[in-house]
Amino acid sequence: RPVLKVVDSITSPPTMTRQDTATPTGSLSAQGPSNTGYNNNPAPVPVITQTNSRDKWSKKMDFLLSVIGFAVDLGNVWRFPYICYQNGGGAFLIPYIVMAIFGGVPLFYMELALGQFHRTGAISIWKHICPIFKGIGYAICVIALYVSFYYNTIIAWALFYFYSSFASVLPWTNCDNAWNTENCTNYFLKDNVTWNNYSRSPAEEFYTRNVLEIHKSDGLRNVGGVRWQLMLCLFLIFTIVYFSLWKGVKTSGKVVWVTATLPYVVLFILLIRGATLPGAWKGVVFYLKPKWEKLFETSVWVDAAAQIFFSLGPGFGVLLALSSYNPFTNNCYRDAIVTSLVNCLTSFMSGFVIFTVLGYMAEKRNVNVEDVARDKGPSLLFITYPEAIANMTGSTFFAIIFFVMMITLGLDSTFGGLEAIITAVMDEYPDYLANRRELFVLGLVVVCFLGSLSTLTNGGAYVVKLLEEFGVGSSIIAVGFLEAIAVSWFYGITRFSNDIKSMLGYSPGLFWKVCWVAISPAFLQVCVMIVATVFFKPLVYRKFQILLMALSGNLPGPDQWTRVGSDVLTLHLDFAGDCVVIFCVKPAGITLCPL
């Protein structure tokens, strides 16, 4: 079990002079409600001055839609339904809600309050909280870069599908295309079709052999050439991203009115269409039928904790960045509750959208729902759902709006992830970047585009899987754990509560304090322990152990296999560890070494 050893000597806050303690004109303390108990705090809090040069949200809804757009992403559509039915259907909602109440929402609220009070990004905020933890901010930026390297490629795949949908007959409907093989089996609109282990649907071959061309790759050892069609799609995606972010929250706050609301319109349309399909009720029953015995399995509670953490997104630095542009007296408590509820309800609604269609496919294949519900992740969105759409009346229309929804869901999260980097770096180096935001954003977008080129190759799906597993998973949970510890134990829960009181006029209740001090860190610690073992299992993509060819010609053992993922993981953990701890990554998992 990992043990955290922290440097014993923590530098105490510097003694403040009379000039330091005087409240300057326009300071945040002057704008908030009076706080008679604030002066009783034994550890003085540095006064943070609000400058007129910092961007501000034009409207409150700009901020709310930006947060909702970041939190509600592709994972809500593909991951939650799969996790739900795998872990007991309706019974899974109990651990999911418990983990949300005691883990996810308190961390979400904490980040919104931190960003709004200190009005700065993920790097420079630590000089106000505890300077020794500043490495956390750099680790957050590196993780966000890793995410941008693969996440936008998934959006590019959706854009490729969107372009291909403008046809009277969708190209993944039949087996008469140049990329199809003798294993292609079209069971729709046909009787007595034999489906065996070698059979491949037209949608699967369109995805693997036309979009990815993964058959031309030998794995990570030889990923092949760059797919120029996907590179063009990615270029268009990053062009949209640049012109949405280059002027700050005043431009991105307007774009999210489209990108954050359109997915709900499309989800509602697809829900109605799915509910009218034959066999839809089978999918709904399979999705929600409770399996109460699952509640006694530890893995179910771990999956619930991981799902709510990655869904709400604390620890990514995005909430810090977005809330830093809020007015000082904004009700961040209400914002946290509202956006968390919207996120969780969206995940639940997405399950109906997905499983009504899976029930329809099971009806057409004359098999059980569980036999068509095995795909998860991108395969669910790029194979299973398009296959069902292709055999609906009005397939072209539903395909177009479905992939528009996927593109907008992805763009919102990209806006948030890159804004976290932009805000953090610009706040840390204002002398160099204060008046050069457009150039800095352009440079960042170029770096992200170049870093994504490896994911556009024939074996790009392998690279995406590698970055998804090792670039984000256990590392972001470890960073979130350190952040919660730094705020609750080093900055101090009393001081943090007083900060909230100065903004809202009242202190957080006992429930929130207990969660921040004990329950939420324990929640993250459990995630770190479990993910440290889960994420170091052999990496599999579509039933193939894809790293076997990456390291040598021979089949490597576990020690060799983890080397690639360990190198990826160690890089950003080292940023956090430079200041506080030293991480040792071993085949057995993550351990925290003595200093």
N, C-alpha and C positions, 0 to 999 in steps of 0.2 A: 504494500500500500504506500503510495507516494507520501513523503513527509516534506513539508515546507520549512526550510530553515532561513530565517531572515536576518539581515545584519542587525546586530544588537544596538549599535550606536546610530541612532537616527538624529540627524541635525534638527535641533529645535528651532521654531520660528524665530526670526530675528526680532529683537526688541524694537518697537515702533516709537519713533520720536513724536513730539507734539505735531510736527508738520505732517507726519505720516498719518496720524490718527484723525486729523481734522478732515471733515467731509468736504470734498471739493464741490464746486458748483457743477451741477449736471451729473453727479455721481449716482450710481444705482441705489445706494443706501438712501439718498435723499428722495428718490422717486417712490420707494416702497412705503407701505404703512409703517406707523411707528411701532417699535418693538422694545418695550421696557425691559424685558428679560435678556435682551441681546448683550447688554454691557456686562452682565454677570458671568459671561463666558470667560473662563480662565485663560483660554488661548485666543488672543486677538485675531480676527480675520482681516486680511488685507483688503483695503477698499478698492473696488474695481470701478474704474471710470468709464462711463459710456460715452464714446465719441460719436460725433455726428457723421463721421466718414463711414461708419460701418453700415452695410446694407441692412434694410429691414423689410419684412414681409409687407406687401401692399395691402393684403387682406388676411384676416384670420383663416379663411378657407384655403388660401394658398398654402399655408403651413400644414393644415390638417390633411389636405389632399396629397401633399408631398410625403408626409409620414405614412399615410395609408398606402400610397403608391409604392413606397419602399418596402413596407412590411408585407403587403399582398403581392406576391410574385409567382413565378412559375411553380415553385415548390408547393404553394397552396393547392394548385390544380393537380399536380402529379403525385406528390408525396403523401399528403394527408389521407386521401382516400385509400391508398395502398396500405399505409400504416394502420389505418382504422380497421379494415377488414382482416388484416393479418393478426391483429391483436384483440380479437373478440367482438368486432362489430360495434353494436351499441354500447356494450360494456366498456369499451375503450374510452368512451366519453368521460367516465368517472375519473380515471387517473389523469386524463388530459386536462380536465377542469381543475383538479387538485393541483397539478403542477403549474397551471397557469396562475392560479390564485396565490400560491405560496412561493413561486419561483419566477415565472416569466414577467408578470405584470409589475411586481415590486422592482425588478431590475430595469424594466422599461420606464417606470416612473422616476427612478433614480437618475437615469441618464438624461431624461428631459429636464429635470430640475437642475442638474449640474450644468448643462449647456446654457440654460436660460439665466442662471445666476452669474456664472463666470464669463459668459459671452465670449467664448474663445473655442478654438478647435481642440482636437484630440492630443496634440503635442504640448502646446503651451499651457493647457489647463492644469498640468501637473505642478507648475511652479506655484500655483495657488492652493493646491491640495496637499501634495507631498512630493517634492522634487526628486526624491530617490526613485520614484516609480515612473519617471519620464519615458523610460524605454518602452512602456506600454503603448504610448502614442505612436512611436515609430513602428512598433510591431503591427498596430492597427493599419497603418498606411501600407506596409508591405503586404499584408493579407488582402487588403482592398485591391492592390495591384494584381495579385494572383487571381482574384475573382474576375477582374476585368479581362484577363487573358483568355478565360474560357467561357464566361457567362455570355459575353457578346457574340461569341461564335454560335451559341445555341439560338440566339435571336436571329443571326444570319441564316441559320438553317430554316427558321420559320419564314424569313423573307423569301428564301428560295421556293418554299412551298407556296407562299402567297402568290408569287409570280406564276408558278406552274398551275395554279388553280383557275387562271383565266382561260379555260378551255371548255368546250361543250361536253367533252368526255374527259374526266380527270385522268391523268396519266398513270395513276396507281390503281385503276379500276380493273384492268385486264392483263393478260400475260403475252400480249402481242407486240411488246416493245423490244428494242435492240438490247436492252440490259437484262432481260428476263432469261432464266435458265430452264432446263427441263424439269426442275423441281417446283417450278411455279404452279400453284394450284388455286384456281378460282372457284370457290364453292358457292358464291352467291348466284342466284337465278338458275342454278343447276341442281339436278337430282342425282342421287347415287354417286356422289363424289367421295372418293376414299382419301382420308386425311391421315398421314402417317408421320413418323418422326423426321422424315426428310422433306416433307412438304413445306413450302414457303408461300406465303400469300403475296399477291401483287404489291400490296403496300409495303411489305417488309423488303422485297427486292428493290422497290423504288428507293427506299431509304438507304439501304446498305450498298446497293450497286450503282445507283444513279446520283444520289445526293452526296454520299460520303465516298463512294468508290473504294470501300475499305478492303475489297478483295485484292486490290493492287498493292497492299501493304503487307509486310512480313512482321508487323508488330512494332514495338518501340525501337528496335534495332535498325529498322528501315521503314520509315514512315512514308516514303514516296515523295512525290512532288506536290506543290501547292495547287489546289483547285481554283482556277482563276474565277470561275462563276461565284464561288463562295467568297473569294477575296473582294469581288465587286460588291456583293451583298454586305459584307462587313464594312467596306468603305462607306456605303450609304448609311449604315447604322451609326457609325462614328461621326459622320457629317451632321446627322440629326442631333446627336449628343452634344457636339461642339456648339452648335448654334442655339442649343437650349441652355447651355451652362455658361457661355462666355461672358454674359453681362451680370451673372450672379442670380440671386433669388428672385429678382424682379422679372427675369425672363423665364426661368424654370418654373416659377410660381404660376405663370400663365399657361405653360405647356401642360402641366399636370391636370388642368381642368378637362383636357381631352384624354390624356393617357391614363388617368386614374379613374375616370367615370365610365369610359367606353367599355372596359371589360365587364362591368356589371350589367350593362345593357345586353351585351352579347351572351353572358352567362344566363340571363333570364330568358332570352330567345332560345338558346340551346336546351335549357331545362324544360321549357314547354314542348319543344320538338321531341326531346328524348322521352318525355312522359307519354307521348302519343304513339310510340313505337311498339310493335308486338314484342312481348317478352320483357318489357321494361320493368315490370313488377318483380321479376325474378332477380334482377340486379339490385333493386332497392332492398329486397328481403335479405339478400346475401350481404349487402353493405351494412345493414343495421341490426340483423338478428344477433341478439346478445349471447355471448358465450361466457357465462359468469365464472367458470373455472379459470379463465385466463387471468382474472384479477389476482390470483395467487402466484403468478409467475413474475419473477423479478424483471425479466426482459420487457414485459409490457409497460411497466412503470418507467424503465429507462428510455424506451422508445417515446413515451409520452413527454418525458423531460426534454429529450433531444429535439422533438418536433416543435414544442412550444418555444424553445430557445431560438432555434434557427428561423422559426416563423416570425416571431416578434422582432428579432434582430438586435438585442442589446449586445454591446461589445464590439460592434462594427464601426463605431465612431460616427455613424450617420445621424443618430438621434442627438448626439452632442452638437454636431454641426448645424443641423436644421433648427434646433431650439435656440441656438445662440443668436439667431436673428429675430427672436421674439421680443416684444416689450417686457420690461422687467416684472411688471405686475400681472402678466398673462397667467391664467389659471392652468398651469401645466398638469395639475392633478386630474382635472376633468378631461384634459386632452388625452392623458394616459389611459383612462378608463374607456373613453369613447373609441379611440383608435384600436385598443386591444380587443374590444368587443367586436368591432367591425372585422378585424383580421380573423378572429376565431369563427365568426358566423360565415365568413366567406369560404373558409376551408370546409366547413360543414356543408354548405350549399354546393360547393364544387364536387363533393362526393356524389350527390344526386345526379349532377350533370354527367359525370363519368360512368356511374354504375347503371343508369338507365340504358345507356348505349351498350355497355358490356352485356346486360341482360338481353338486349336485342341481338347481339352477335351470337350469344349462346343459343338463342332460339333458332337462328339461321343455320348454325353449325350442328345443331341437334346434340349439343354437349352441355355439361354443367358450366355454370358461371365461373367456377374456380379454374376451369381449363382455359378460359380466355382472359382471365384476370391475373396472369402470371407476370406480365410485363410491368415494369415500374420505371420511374425516371423518364428520360427523353423518349424511350421506346413506347411508352403509353401515349405520348402526345404526337409522335411522328409515325407510328405504325398502327396501333390499335384504334385510336379515335378516327384518324383519316380513313382507315379501311371501312369503318362503319358509315362515315359521312358519304363515302363514294357510292354507297348502295342505297342512299335515301333519295326520295323525290326532292328535286331542287338542290342536288349535291354541290353544284358549283357555288351557289349562294352561301350555303352553310360552310363550305370549305374556306371561302374568302373571309367571312366574318370570324371564323374560328382562328385563323392564322393572324388576322388583325388583332384579335384579343391577345394572342400569345406575344406578338410584337410589342404591344403597348404595356402588357404586364412586365416584360423584360426591360423595356426602356425606363420605366419608373424606378426600378431597382438600380439600374445603371446610373441614373441621375443621382440617386442617393449615395451610392458607393463612391463615385468620383468626386462628389461635393464634399464628402468626408476628407478625402485627400487634399482637395483644393483649400478648404477652410483651414485644415490643420497646418499645412505648409505655409500658407500666406500669413496666418496669424503668428507663426514662429519666426518668419523672416519678413516683417513688414517693411523694413527699410529698402529691401530689394524688389519686393513684389507688389507693394501697395497700389501702384499705378500701372501695373503690367499684368493685370488679370487675364486679358485676352491672349497675350503671348504665352503665359504660363499654362492656361487651359489648352491652347493649341499644342504646346510641347508635351503635355500630359497625354492628350489624345493620340498623338503620334507614337509615343512610347507604348501605349496600350495596344495600338494597332500593330506595331512591329512585334510586340510580345505575343500577339495572338496568331501570328503567321504559322507557327508550328501546329496549331489546332485546325488549320485549313488544309492540311495535307491529306493524302489518302488514309493515313493512319491517325488523323487528327482526333478521332473519337477516343483513341487510346490515351492521347495526351489530355483531353478533356477529363477523362475518368481519373487520371493520375492527379491532376490539379484539384479536381473536385474533392477527392478523398483526402489527400495529404496537404493541400494548400489552404484548406479552410477548417475541416472537421475538428480535430482535437485541439488545434492551435488556437482557434477563436474561443473555444470554451475555456482553455487555460488563461487566455488574456482576460476574458470576462471574469474569471475567478479572481485573478490578481486585482482587477479594477474594483470589484466588490469589497475585497479585503482592504485595499488602500483607502477607500472612502469611509467604510464603516469602522475600521479599527485604527487606522493611522490618522486620517483627517478628523475622525471622531463623529459618532452619531449625534452627540449633543450639538456640535458646531454645525453639522449638516442640517439638523432639524431647525436650528435657528436661521440658517440661510433660507429655508423654505418658508419659515414664518415671516421673514422680512419681505418675501415676494407675495405670499398669499394672505397674510394677516393672521394665520393660525398655524400651529405646529402639526406635523403629521401625527396620527394616532399611534397607540401602542403596537397595534398589529404591524404597521409598516416598519417601525423601529426594530421589532423582533425579527421580522423577515430580513431586513438589511443586515443586521448584526449576525444572525445565526442561520436562519433557514435558507436564505438565498445562496450564501456561500457554500453551505452544505449541499444544496441542490446542484451547484456547479461542480463541487468537488466529486460528487458521485458521477457526474457526466464525464469529468476528466478521467476518472479511474476506469470507467467502462469503455469509453471511446479509445483510451490508450491501448486497450487489448483488442477491441473490435476492429479498429482501423489498421491494425498490423496483421491482419489476415491476408492471404493471397488475394490480389486484386483481380477481379473477374469482370469481363465485359462480354455480354451475350454468350455466357457459358464457356468462355475461353479465359485461361489464366494468362493475362496479356503481358505480364512482366517476365515471363519465362524466357522470352527471346531478347529481353532488353539488356541483360547483363553479360551473358556469355553464350557460347554455343551449347553448353551443357545445361542441364536442368539444375538451377541453383537451389540450395537449401534455404531455410528460413533466414539465416544470418545474411546471406547474400541478397535475398529478395528484398529485405527491408532497407537496403542501402540507398536505393533511389529515393524512396519516400522519406527516409530519414533526412537526407540532404535537403529536400524541399522543406520539410517540417522544421528542421533545426534553424534555418536561416532567420525566420521571423521570431521564433522563440528566443533566439540569442539577443534580439533587440530588447525584448522584455527582461531577459535574464542578466544583461550587462549591468543593470542598476540594482537588482535585488537578489536574484538567484541564478544558478547555473543549471541548465537543463542537460541531462544526459539521455540521448535517445538510443535505446537498445532494442533488439528484436522482441524482447518480452513486453515492451511498452515504454512509457515515459517515466523516468525517475528524476528526482530533484537531488543533485549531488551536494555534499557539504561544501561550503565556501572555503 
